[in-house]
């Protein structure tokens, strides 16, 4: 860039993280002070475009329904660039939550993320679309039964279906669907902001993002993914007598109280959360073998273990 008397303008920065073609390319544009002011996401391949289109739609809807927030990006524009779909949004700078998450900081991190998710759920929102139960509960359950039916006992599948059938009427909320420490930054005054809305559901269900955040945070603190102890970590999270369990119980109680939700509904929503996310486990297993995974691999999937732990806990009460 040239010299305008305020120093050279920083050129755009192109980020191309991820080894799979489905990963996106992100360009950052900077203002004259060298601060990132816009992030532009490009699809590398056509298969990546639906996620970007969803991100644009969800962020656009959130922007219409509430005042501008620093808790999520502001949608700026969508376009075709170099023959591929692109979406532009304001850039949010901050420290990666993963770098700041410790057993000591976890209670405060959980409190702030709970506040952010309550903000997303607040305000005047339209009623659920007529097919919300089909889209949010029945379709994920049917996929789970098709994908994992060969690996799980019939009584496990029946228990999952019976529990999800008990989910009552719930308010519509903007749902991120990947609310993990890896997608959160601590921005101004350490306020958390959620990035990467490509999996989001604009007409979503309450509680699922908080459940996912608390669980994935516990996995980070326990190094559960590295050590293959996700089910044990989850069992501790469900026990309010443990360190992570106390944090989870407090966060969920605040969330339910603020939205007027029945705390008993959380057990069914936890189960639904893992049914929904079991799709990603299945796709990863498919990529590993370039075909249908073996029943043994399916039984060892992370979210299947969480489902079984949830059912075991329910039966022991």
N, C-alpha and C positions, 0 to 999 in steps of 0.2 A: 504494500500500500504506500501511498505518497505521504508527505509530511504536511499536515494541515495546521501546524503550530501547536498541536496537542500530542505530538508523538505519532509514530507510525501506526496505522490501523492493523490490528492483528488479522492475518488471513484466516479464512474458514478452516476448521479442523475436521477431518474425516475419520470416523471411528468405524472399524469393521470387525468387531469382536465376534467370536464364535466360529467353530470349524465347519458347521453345517450350512448348506446353501440356504436353508430356511431362515437362518439368522438374518437380521436386518443390518443395513448400513445406516449410520447416523452421522449427519453433518452438523457441526456447531458453528453458529455465526456469532461474532463478537461485536460489542459496541466500541466506541472510541476509547473508552477507559480500559478495554481489555476484558470486560466481563461478558460471559456467555449470555446472549439475550434470546436466542432461538435455537431449537433443536429440530432438525428436519430428518425424518425417518424414511428411508427408501426400501422397497422390497427388492431383494436380489432375484427372486424367482416368482412366478405367478402364485405358487402355493403360499407365499408369505403375505400376499395382498389382503386376504380376508381378515387377518389379525389387525392389520393397519387400518382397514376400513372400520372395523369394530372399535378400535381405539378412537378414531376420529368421531364416530357416532356417539360414543359414550361421553367423551369429554365435551362435545358440543352440547349434548343434553344436560350434563351437569352444569355447564356454564349458563344455560337458559333458566335452570330451576333454582339457582342460588347465586348470591353475590360472589364475585371473584374471590378465590381462596388461594392461599399459598400452600395448602395441603395437597394439591394435585395440579398438574399442568393445565394451562389455559389453551384451549384449541384456537389456532390461528388460521389455518388454511389447509385445504387438501387439493392435490393436483396430480397430473401425470408428468413425471420427469424422466427423461431418457427412456420413455416407453414403459415405465413402471409407476405404480401408485406410490404417492408420497404424502406424508402428513406433517404439518408444521405446528409446533407448539412452543410456548415459552420455555426457556431452559431454567431449571431449578438447580442451584448449586448448593452444596453442603457436604458434610461428612457422611460417608457410608455408615449406616447403622451397624452393619456387621463389624466394623472396626471399633465400635464403642460398646458393643453388647457384652456385658459381663454379669456374673451372679449378683454383683452389687448394684449395677445399673438397671437390671431387668425390671424391678418393680416400677421405677420411674418411666422407663421406656414403655412398659405395658400401659401405664396410666395415660401417657401422651397419645399412644396409638388408639386407645379406647376413645379418648376425646375426639380424635380425628374421625374415627368411624361413626361416632355419634353425630358429628357434624354432617357427614355424608348422608346419614339417615334422617336428619332433621329437615324442617321446612315443609312447605306444601308440595306434595308429590301426587301424581295422578294415581288412580286406582290401578291394580294389576290388570294387565292385558288378559282377555278371556281365557287364553290357553296357558296361563302361567303354571298351573299345577302339572299339566302335561309336559311342558318344556323344562321346568325346574326340578321335577321329582320323577315323573313316570319315565321320561326318555332316558335320563341317566341310569335309573334302576334297570330298565330293559337292556341297556348296553352292558351293565355290570353282569346281569344274568347270562347274557349271550357270551361274553368274553371269558368269564370266570366259572361258568356253570360246570364245565368239565373237571374243574379242580377242587370244588368245594362241595361239602355235604349238602344234601337237600334241606336238612333242618336249618343250616346256616342261612341259605338263601331264603327260606320261608320266614325266618326270624327277621331278616333285614326288610323284606317286603312288608311284614306285619307292622314293624316299627314305623316305617316311613308312611304307611297308610294313616297313622295317627297324627301326622302333622296337620295342625289346624290352620285357620286363616291367619295370615301374617301380613304386616305392612310391606309395601314395595320399597326397596332401597337400592341405591347404586352399589353394585357389588364388584369389587376388583378381581376376585378369584385367583390372585397370586400374591396375597398380602403377607409376604415373608420379609425377614430382615434384609435379604438381598435386594429387594425392590423398594427399600425405604432409605431416604437420606434425612439427615438432621440439618435443617436449613436455618433460617433466621431465628435466633433465641432458642436453638435446639428444637424447634418445632418440626415434627416429622412430616415428610411429604412422600406421597406414593407415586412411583414412576411405573412405566410400562403397563398400559391398560389394554393390551391386545387380547387378553382372555376375559375381559370384563363383561358383565351382564347388566344392562341399564335397568331392567325390571327384575332385580334380584331379591334375595331373601336376607333378612337380618341375621346377624350372629356368625355367619359362615366365615367372613373375613377375620373376625376376632379369633375364632377357634383356630383357623389356619395360622394366624400370626403367633398365638401362644404356643402352639405345638411345634412349629418350625423353629421358634426361638429356643424352646427346650432342647430340640435336637442339636442346635448349635452349641448351647451351653454344655450339653452332655457328650458332645462329639458322637452322637448316636449313629449318624450315617456312616461315619468312618469306621466305627466299631461294630456295626450291625446290631445295635441294641435299641432300635427305634421303638419297639413294642414295650420294652422295659421303661424307656424314657417317658412314653405316653402314659403308662400305668402310674408313674410318679406324678405326672401332671394332673391326673384325675384325682389324686389323693390330697385333700387340703391340708394334711398334716406334714407334707413335704415342702421344701423351699419353693420349688416351681409351682406346686399345687396351690400354695397360699396365694401366690401372685395371680394365677389363673382364676381362682375362686373369687378374689376381690374384683378383678376386671370384669368377669361375667356378671357378677352381682350388680355392679355399677351400670353396666350396659342394659341388663334386663330392667332394672329399676327406672332408668331414664326413658326407655321406650315402652314401659308397661307390659313387658313380655313375661309369660309364665316361665320361671326358671326350669320347670320340669320339661319344657319344650327343648331345652338345650341338648339333652341326651339324644333326642331324635335328630336334631340339626347336626350334631357331631357326626352321627352315622351318615346322614345325607352328604355332609362335607366330604367324607372319605369315599363314598360311592361316586361322587362327581369326579374327584381327583384320581380315582382308580383308572380312569381313561388314559391319563398321562403315563402311569406305570405300564399299562398294556402297550402303548405305542413305543415306549422305550424298549420293552422286551421284544416287540416285533422287529425293531431295528437291529437288535443284537443278533437275531437268528435269521433275518430276512424272510420271515414267514410267521406262522402261528406258533406262539410259545408253547412249550411243554407244560403239562399240568404241574409238575414239580416247581418250575419257575414261577408259575402263576400263584401257587400257594405261598411262595416266599416273597411276594411283592409287598412293598412297604405298607400300602394302604389297606391291603387285605389283612395284614397283621393288626392294624389299628381297628378295623371293623371287628375282628375276632376279639380283641381286648375289650372293646365297647360292649359286645354281646356278653362276654364273660362277666363283666362288671354288673351288667343288668341282671343276669341270672343269679348273682350272688347276693343281691339286695333283698 
